[in-house]
Amino acid sequence: MTSSRTVTKTKVAKSRSKMAKDPMAVTWTENYSDTIEKYWKRLPKSVANIIVFLSVFILGATVRGEWLHIAAHFFRAFFGAGVSSAGTPDAPFNSSGPGGLPLYTNRLQNWPYYFVVSVIVSYTFFFGIGGFLHWYYYVNRRDRAHEWKCQPDNWLSPELERHEILLGSFSLFIGATISSLVSCYVMNGGETCIYYNIDEYGWTWYFISWPFTFIWQDYLTYWHHRMYHHPLLYRHFHKLHHKYKQPTAFSVTAIHPFEFVHMQGVMVSPMFLFPVHWTTFVTLLMYLYYHGIIDHSGINFKAYWWQPWQPDCIFHDNHHQYFHVNFGFNCELWDKIHGTYRQKDKIYNEEIFFGQGKDIADCDEAELVVDLAERRSENKLAYRGTVQEEQVQVLAKKLNKKK
């Protein structure tokens, strides 16, 4: 007798048959799913869990090309690589840069090497580790979606999967290029506010700088994100990212190129605006990018006990499902302060802007029916307690009164 799991996999395979050989749809993992699963089953569960965690972490650190940026600060801190004690390049080349100026004058000597390495490694991890995570959840555990997926009954179409990979790949190229420029600049003694000796600003500022830098980046990101949900900017730029109503890890870089560059500027802004120790900057950067993958994964990851500020994955998944709400990333406090936090007595959709939602008392029956279906499609396991049930009950009661 054929198991339900085998039947499910067969249906999935048939529905994707037209794209079976398309690498941009990440279907290579589906083509080799049985082989991967054969060896995966041999691993102890604890080892398998560690591999998955490390895969998410590595993908988060590399998905925007920032791994090279992080490496540059590491080498500057321990080896002072490429820089003399006077802070000038050691052996500048005579190659030319923009405007005919020597590259070493612009602190960009040897930049082509940084660029090639950045692109190759970033794409290797993007497709390699990204493809593995796609297989682990979206192929291997597809028939058990109610155990792990935020929207277990709703999936991106193969066409949208391909779209997010194509767009994400292009944005990754931009990110890898920017990262190579910044890394080369840092390694050649370029001036920044990053410092490598704690004694320069003392231990008091070192410890204060951790929450200060985190709040700076996260609050600025909140307003950056909210700004792109203004009707004008949304329709011309950010709407592209919201094609993915059921986001996956690949959605994190599937952003309009203009917005992507703007976001990169927000992320690296501390290194040019105020003194921050390299360990603080690098650690927070990795934290932000790791949770960028988590938030877009579509998987019901929960924040750990030591992260009281960090919302669960469903928080940002709600943002994609309901569009103009929950603009924060690593701290839901900003949404609560500014009234853009999702409320159970309001409805949200792509046509209701500014994050305030629409009170259910002002909604007609058709609007309530559509929103109730959305609420019921969510996975209650993605929430803590009975939040999802309460969301459904409030709307169901209101709808019954209207009938």
Sequence and secondary structure as in RCSB ss.txt:
>XXXX:A:sequence
MTSSRTVTKTKVAKSRSKMAKDPMAVTWTENYSDTIEKYWKRLPKSVANIIVFLSVFILGATVRGEWLHIAAHFF
RAFFGAGVSSAGTPDAPFNSSGPGGLPLYTNRLQNWPYYFVVSVIVSYTFFFGIGGFLHWYYYVNRRDRAHEWKC
QPDNWLSPELERHEILLGSFSLFIGATISSLVSCYVMNGGETCIYYNIDEYGWTWYFISWPFTFIWQDYLTYWHH
RMYHHPLLYRHFHKLHHKYKQPTAFSVTAIHPFEFVHMQGVMVSPMFLFPVHWTTFVTLLMYLYYHGIIDHSGIN
FKAYWWQPWQPDCIFHDNHHQYFHVNFGFNCELWDKIHGTYRQKDKIYNEEIFFGQGKDIADCDEAELVVDLAER
RSENKLAYRGTVQEEQVQVLAKKLNKKK
>XXXX:A:secstr
   HHHHHHHHHHHHTGGGTT GGGTTHHHHTHHHHHHHHTTS HHHHHHHHHHHHHHHHHHTTSHHHHHHHHHH
HHHH TTB TTSSBSS    B GGG BTTTTT TTHHHHHHHHHHHHHHHHHHHHHHHIIIIIITTGGGHHHHBS
STT    HHHHHHHHHHHHHHHHHHHHHHHHHHHHHHTT   SEES GGGTHHHHHHHHHHHHHHHHHHHHHHHH
HHTTSHHHHHHTGGGGGG SS  GGGGG S HHHHHHHHHHHHTHHHHS EEHHHHHHHHHHHHHHHHHHHS B 
    TT TT   HHHHHHHHHHSSS   SS THHHHHHT S  TTEE  TTS TT  EEGGG  HHHHHHHHHHH
HTS GGGSSTTHHHHHHHHHHHHHHHH 
